Amino acid sequence: MIKGMAARNLLLSQCILLNGSTYTKVASLADILKVEFFSERTFYSIRDKCLSPVINEFWQQKQILCCLHLKIKICGFQGMGTVIHVALVTITNMAHTQ
């Protein structure tokens, strides 16, 4: 159990979400194999409460790192580099305040 949630449900929900499959496909396979499986409501609850926030945070961190990496390469140009630099500083500041 993880914070009152069955660890199996969390891990299976993570696998479904991250491999690009759907709950319906995996639940159908479980049904064919006569394997007990959690409800669709449970899947979406886990996705919304546990998985999506972590994925979104990771995505935002990677976006900032990519922008900072681009800033280092692009700021050598006059004019456009300054505009990009200002935009990247704004993005970075926004990410740190959230």
Secondary structure, DSSP 8 states (H G I E B T S, - for coil): -BTTB-HHHHHHHHHHHHTT--HHHHHHHHHHTT-----HHHHHHHIIIIIHHHHHHHHHHHHHHHHHHHHHHHTTSSSHHHHHHHHHHHHHHHHHH-
